[in-house]
Amino acid sequence: MPPHPRRRSATAVASYERGRTRDQRLKGHSVTASVNIGPISGFPEWLPEVRILEQTLIDRIRRAYELFGFAPIETPAAERLEVLTSKGGMERQMYSLGRPAEDGADAVTSLGLHFDLTVPLARYVASHAEELVFPFRRYQIQKVWRGERAQRGRFREFYQCDVDIVGDGSLAVAYDAEMPCVINSAFGAIGVGEFRVHVSNRKILSGLFGAFGIEGEQVAEALRLVDKYGMSDRPRLAAALQEHGCEPKLVDRVLDVLPAGTVEEAMGLLEGFDAAREGATELRDVLDRAVQLGMPAERLVADFSIARGLDYYTGTVYETFVAGNQDWGSVCSGGRYDDLTLALSGRAYPGVGISIGLTRLLYLLIQSRTLQPGARTPAVVLVTMQDAERYFDDYLALGHRLRGSGIPTEVYMQPDALRDQITYAVRKGFPLALIAGSREFDDSAVTLRDLRERSQETVRISDLIPSVTERVGPPGTFLKRARHG
Amino acid sequence: MPPHPRRRSATAVASYERGRTRDQRLKGHSVTASVNIGPISGFPEWLPEVRILEQTLIDRIRRAYELFGFAPIETPAAERLEVLTSKGGMERQMYSLGRPAEDGADAVTSLGLHFDLTVPLARYVASHAEELVFPFRRYQIQKVWRGERAQRGRFREFYQCDVDIVGDGSLAVAYDAEMPCVINSAFGAIGVGEFRVHVSNRKILSGLFGAFGIEGEQVAEALRLVDKYGMSDRPRLAAALQEHGCEPKLVDRVLDVLPAGTVEEAMGLLEGFDAAREGATELRDVLDRAVQLGMPAERLVADFSIARGLDYYTGTVYETFVAGNQDWGSVCSGGRYDDLTLALSGRAYPGVGISIGLTRLLYLLIQSRTLQPGARTPAVVLVTMQDAERYFDDYLALGHRLRGSGIPTEVYMQPDALRDQITYAVRKGFPLALIAGSREFDDSAVTLRDLRERSQETVRISDLIPSVTERVGPPGTFLKRARHG
């Protein structure tokens, strides 16, 4: 066991990523085996202390989603290729599945790994329409795979945490108001700090474009330009729109509307454009109702530059920014779509939803030290063995007693020096170690050492449970403990 | 909205499997789209009520694992092919990953999907040895993929729930005693009914074989024969062993030992076979210590016919059977291995672990009606809208108030008749519906309808939270509610 636990923790933040740890490992260690066990680019793998943190975030997001009555589903990692390509655009990032054949060449299957949870949702709704109760409210927290070029903080395998509400034939716009509240509930719970949900409605811009004769796929392309350049590069946006066929009057109008601070201001600028004003009216209702549903008004921003790059959005669109970290881009996005399943079922199931890209967010939160991984164990007590020869069964019984009261406990069963057992407890982040030898057992007592405060106390075994819970909180709280910085 | 919620629930158990639901759907429904959205053989997909149940089982297993101080990890779904094939035997069931190329042919990658969580654990330990604290205790709950022939209850994509304890160079046998306790804790929590953990030690049989000159790969093959025929077909086992080169005296001895009821009885039969007796001594210690750690003795069975088919086990082996459902086979198995990582790192990290094949278990528990899916929503209150025109904002505010107290709540926002809203609540399995119009709001009150008891009561809004929790339990218990039959 290396003797310097503290030295290790200093490099811990830098080494959570498998790439780094592997590099570090190679420096100090000769590798004899011929199998490549190094990191796979873009496939993150966390040490236990980071996975504990990730699991905590997932639990909290899930709890927030369930608080709003979203039911969990999962879909297979694999979908038919024809399903995955039915919406278009992502084929080049897709992984297909093969089966190794006898001769070494792979036999292809008709399957690929899903690259998001939206296409699988559309297929799920189309497949199970008769068994589902509409409006169908589901959340889905699963890994997705994209074979894009891996970069720092961009992964090929990552978690998405989606919620959607899907109607059968129609879905009231009022449901769009729930999404900011769900985001607020989830982000409030995971400790990202302050954040803002930016909301717009695609009908505002598409209505404007339509009034000037821009239609169909041309509108989608124009919205992609707005999404690409947005507010940050207005001259380039203007040039791109003009090049795209927008007349100067239209470009001016778009550039006027984008920076509008309120729906009322936008409404004034949209005088005479009925379709665009309809979008603004929808947006106003969504914002008002979100506040009625509990969304803090100061976290809600009408932002007419939000356009979203994806074709299928038809109304409300959302993006979420962490205050002070706008350079991260949107960490939770989504919108309203009216015809996602049409290609799959010939029937419209309109819906609205949002998605948190959790793996990237976790990575950014750790990199920025907003969150700091803590313990390497979910247990709160390590039962050490001071005199295993005589008291082995007593140590085991103590472990059983603690677990019986819901206290996550590990019993150390290697015949190592007590000093090494304590070092082990400190390195793993146990708050408490239980120590007992004949001195304690003769008095029906044990010593509880608080490893955080470097203090200890001898307590009677009959008082063990209250003594532990007094120090670490009542049973049930251990597993919920946040390990936030 | 279909008018007969009750008729649907009668066929629910039969229709959880995607294959069935698709068949049923096709019967009553014309499919217009050309994309195949039918089930993919072997890739199960559950309706929300079954996923809620699956999630409940996973939560409880996880809690049981954490109670014993196992830390969570996940590994990427993909590993290098050379890692996946390093232990041998599973190549033919493996899925490889491809990247669709421009010309339509797939480009192969050097990656495949993991088919268990044991090979990834070995690779994880070898990759991160310097960052881990040993003994390393991890649990891992993830899907695995096997391209085997799909049958009823055998899946190509399924959840495994693994725990392992891994030492650096050595690991005390005492840790083997923890596994039955972990199984007991997990199975006790998920409501499978009564069960037995059968334990043996591979050294008993391998010691016997060794004493008669059977060695190396021949021993592994002989153990596979014992695993295959076990106690159920002793004449075939005898014939197979003889054919395998075991002399009659050895075969007799094996057939004598297999049915032994206690370690003492086996010890008597193993007089003179020191290596075999050493295994029996280990087994006795493991059983004794498991009881000290809290394992109920009546659920612990010394069973010398347990051999496990996998090569890498070297000592204690476990299988778990559900009482009355022995035909399911073992639902949780594992064992001690001494050299799992040797091929990957050139260094021994011995370990012991178990694995629950959760998807199959869930399937069997539902088929046997041991577990019955319940609600289709995690929410406990549906706020209906009797007079949306006048009170829309009040309904939203009620939803916010309930959620603010931790009560999972859905607000119905479609402009449908109240009758339809109540039908929706019943079909989704809400215990409570909140109903209010001018009669109630004028008195600052709402009506709480209990949809289980078909009773209702008007309560003051100031008393709403206690009135709800009185009927469904205090906040925090909703999400833990079991939906067991």
Boltz contact constraints between the chains, C-beta under 6 A:
constraints:
  - contact:
      token1: [A, 21]
      token2: [B, 128]
      max_distance: 6.0
  - contact:
      token1: [A, 21]
      token2: [B, 131]
      max_distance: 6.0
  - contact:
      token1: [A, 25]
      token2: [B, 130]
      max_distance: 6.0
  - contact:
      token1: [A, 32]
      token2: [B, 346]
      max_distance: 6.0
  - contact:
      token1: [A, 33]
      token2: [B, 344]
      max_distance: 6.0
  - contact:
      token1: [A, 33]
      token2: [B, 345]
      max_distance: 6.0
  - contact:
      token1: [A, 33]
      token2: [B, 346]
      max_distance: 6.0
  - contact:
      token1: [A, 35]
      token2: [B, 82]
      max_distance: 6.0
  - contact:
      token1: [A, 35]
      token2: [B, 83]
      max_distance: 6.0
  - contact:
      token1: [A, 35]
      token2: [B, 86]
      max_distance: 6.0
  - contact:
      token1: [A, 35]
      token2: [B, 344]
      max_distance: 6.0
  - contact:
      token1: [A, 36]
      token2: [B, 80]
      max_distance: 6.0
  - contact:
      token1: [A, 37]
      token2: [B, 123]
      max_distance: 6.0
  - contact:
      token1: [A, 37]
      token2: [B, 126]
      max_distance: 6.0
  - contact:
      token1: [A, 37]
      token2: [B, 127]
      max_distance: 6.0
  - contact:
      token1: [A, 37]
      token2: [B, 344]
      max_distance: 6.0
  - contact:
      token1: [A, 43]
      token2: [B, 76]
      max_distance: 6.0
  - contact:
      token1: [A, 45]
      token2: [B, 75]
      max_distance: 6.0
  - contact:
      token1: [A, 45]
      token2: [B, 76]
      max_distance: 6.0
  - contact:
      token1: [A, 47]
      token2: [B, 131]
      max_distance: 6.0
  - contact:
      token1: [A, 48]
      token2: [B, 71]
      max_distance: 6.0
  - contact:
      token1: [A, 48]
      token2: [B, 73]
      max_distance: 6.0
  - contact:
      token1: [A, 51]
      token2: [B, 72]
      max_distance: 6.0
  - contact:
      token1: [A, 51]
      token2: [B, 73]
      max_distance: 6.0
  - contact:
      token1: [A, 55]
      token2: [B, 72]
      max_distance: 6.0
  - contact:
      token1: [A, 66]
      token2: [B, 378]
      max_distance: 6.0
  - contact:
      token1: [A, 66]
      token2: [B, 408]
      max_distance: 6.0
  - contact:
      token1: [A, 66]
      token2: [B, 479]
      max_distance: 6.0
  - contact:
      token1: [A, 67]
      token2: [B, 403]
      max_distance: 6.0
  - contact:
      token1: [A, 67]
      token2: [B, 408]
      max_distance: 6.0
  - contact:
      token1: [A, 69]
      token2: [B, 377]
      max_distance: 6.0
  - contact:
      token1: [A, 69]
      token2: [B, 379]
      max_distance: 6.0
  - contact:
      token1: [A, 69]
      token2: [B, 408]
      max_distance: 6.0
  - contact:
      token1: [A, 69]
      token2: [B, 410]
      max_distance: 6.0
  - contact:
      token1: [A, 71]
      token2: [B, 48]
      max_distance: 6.0
  - contact:
      token1: [A, 71]
      token2: [B, 376]
      max_distance: 6.0
  - contact:
      token1: [A, 71]
      token2: [B, 377]
      max_distance: 6.0
  - contact:
      token1: [A, 72]
      token2: [B, 51]
      max_distance: 6.0
  - contact:
      token1: [A, 72]
      token2: [B, 55]
      max_distance: 6.0
  - contact:
      token1: [A, 73]
      token2: [B, 48]
      max_distance: 6.0
  - contact:
      token1: [A, 73]
      token2: [B, 51]
      max_distance: 6.0
  - contact:
      token1: [A, 75]
      token2: [B, 45]
      max_distance: 6.0
  - contact:
      token1: [A, 76]
      token2: [B, 43]
      max_distance: 6.0
  - contact:
      token1: [A, 76]
      token2: [B, 45]
      max_distance: 6.0
  - contact:
      token1: [A, 76]
      token2: [B, 157]
      max_distance: 6.0
  - contact:
      token1: [A, 78]
      token2: [B, 43]
      max_distance: 6.0
  - contact:
      token1: [A, 80]
      token2: [B, 36]
      max_distance: 6.0
  - contact:
      token1: [A, 82]
      token2: [B, 35]
      max_distance: 6.0
  - contact:
      token1: [A, 83]
      token2: [B, 35]
      max_distance: 6.0
  - contact:
      token1: [A, 86]
      token2: [B, 35]
      max_distance: 6.0
  - contact:
      token1: [A, 95]
      token2: [B, 97]
      max_distance: 6.0
  - contact:
      token1: [A, 96]
      token2: [B, 98]
      max_distance: 6.0
  - contact:
      token1: [A, 96]
      token2: [B, 100]
      max_distance: 6.0
  - contact:
      token1: [A, 96]
      token2: [B, 106]
      max_distance: 6.0
  - contact:
      token1: [A, 97]
      token2: [B, 95]
      max_distance: 6.0
  - contact:
      token1: [A, 98]
      token2: [B, 96]
      max_distance: 6.0
  - contact:
      token1: [A, 98]
      token2: [B, 98]
      max_distance: 6.0
  - contact:
      token1: [A, 99]
      token2: [B, 147]
      max_distance: 6.0
  - contact:
      token1: [A, 100]
      token2: [B, 94]
      max_distance: 6.0
  - contact:
      token1: [A, 100]
      token2: [B, 96]
      max_distance: 6.0
  - contact:
      token1: [A, 106]
      token2: [B, 96]
      max_distance: 6.0
  - contact:
      token1: [A, 106]
      token2: [B, 108]
      max_distance: 6.0
  - contact:
      token1: [A, 108]
      token2: [B, 106]
      max_distance: 6.0
  - contact:
      token1: [A, 123]
      token2: [B, 37]
      max_distance: 6.0
  - contact:
      token1: [A, 126]
      token2: [B, 37]
      max_distance: 6.0
  - contact:
      token1: [A, 127]
      token2: [B, 37]
      max_distance: 6.0
  - contact:
      token1: [A, 128]
      token2: [B, 21]
      max_distance: 6.0
  - contact:
      token1: [A, 130]
      token2: [B, 25]
      max_distance: 6.0
  - contact:
      token1: [A, 131]
      token2: [B, 21]
      max_distance: 6.0
  - contact:
      token1: [A, 131]
      token2: [B, 47]
      max_distance: 6.0
  - contact:
      token1: [A, 133]
      token2: [B, 427]
      max_distance: 6.0
  - contact:
      token1: [A, 133]
      token2: [B, 428]
      max_distance: 6.0
  - contact:
      token1: [A, 147]
      token2: [B, 99]
      max_distance: 6.0
  - contact:
      token1: [A, 157]
      token2: [B, 76]
      max_distance: 6.0
  - contact:
      token1: [A, 172]
      token2: [B, 413]
      max_distance: 6.0
  - contact:
      token1: [A, 172]
      token2: [B, 414]
      max_distance: 6.0
  - contact:
      token1: [A, 174]
      token2: [B, 413]
      max_distance: 6.0
  - contact:
      token1: [A, 175]
      token2: [B, 413]
      max_distance: 6.0
  - contact:
      token1: [A, 292]
      token2: [B, 393]
      max_distance: 6.0
  - contact:
      token1: [A, 292]
      token2: [B, 396]
      max_distance: 6.0
  - contact:
      token1: [A, 292]
      token2: [B, 397]
      max_distance: 6.0
  - contact:
      token1: [A, 293]
      token2: [B, 396]
      max_distance: 6.0
  - contact:
      token1: [A, 293]
      token2: [B, 400]
      max_distance: 6.0
  - contact:
      token1: [A, 294]
      token2: [B, 400]
      max_distance: 6.0
  - contact:
      token1: [A, 344]
      token2: [B, 33]
      max_distance: 6.0
  - contact:
      token1: [A, 344]
      token2: [B, 35]
      max_distance: 6.0
  - contact:
      token1: [A, 344]
      token2: [B, 37]
      max_distance: 6.0
  - contact:
      token1: [A, 345]
      token2: [B, 33]
      max_distance: 6.0
  - contact:
      token1: [A, 346]
      token2: [B, 32]
      max_distance: 6.0
  - contact:
      token1: [A, 346]
      token2: [B, 33]
      max_distance: 6.0
  - contact:
      token1: [A, 376]
      token2: [B, 71]
      max_distance: 6.0
  - contact:
      token1: [A, 377]
      token2: [B, 69]
      max_distance: 6.0
  - contact:
      token1: [A, 377]
      token2: [B, 71]
      max_distance: 6.0
  - contact:
      token1: [A, 378]
      token2: [B, 66]
      max_distance: 6.0
  - contact:
      token1: [A, 379]
      token2: [B, 69]
      max_distance: 6.0
  - contact:
      token1: [A, 393]
      token2: [B, 292]
      max_distance: 6.0
  - contact:
      token1: [A, 396]
      token2: [B, 292]
      max_distance: 6.0
  - contact:
      token1: [A, 396]
      token2: [B, 293]
      max_distance: 6.0
  - contact:
      token1: [A, 397]
      token2: [B, 292]
      max_distance: 6.0
  - contact:
      token1: [A, 400]
      token2: [B, 293]
      max_distance: 6.0
  - contact:
      token1: [A, 400]
      token2: [B, 294]
      max_distance: 6.0
  - contact:
      token1: [A, 403]
      token2: [B, 67]
      max_distance: 6.0
  - contact:
      token1: [A, 408]
      token2: [B, 66]
      max_distance: 6.0
  - contact:
      token1: [A, 408]
      token2: [B, 67]
      max_distance: 6.0
  - contact:
      token1: [A, 408]
      token2: [B, 69]
      max_distance: 6.0
  - contact:
      token1: [A, 410]
      token2: [B, 69]
      max_distance: 6.0
  - contact:
      token1: [A, 413]
      token2: [B, 172]
      max_distance: 6.0
  - contact:
      token1: [A, 413]
      token2: [B, 174]
      max_distance: 6.0
  - contact:
      token1: [A, 413]
      token2: [B, 175]
      max_distance: 6.0
  - contact:
      token1: [A, 414]
      token2: [B, 172]
      max_distance: 6.0
  - contact:
      token1: [A, 427]
      token2: [B, 133]
      max_distance: 6.0
  - contact:
      token1: [A, 428]
      token2: [B, 133]
      max_distance: 6.0
  - contact:
      token1: [A, 479]
      token2: [B, 66]
      max_distance: 6.0
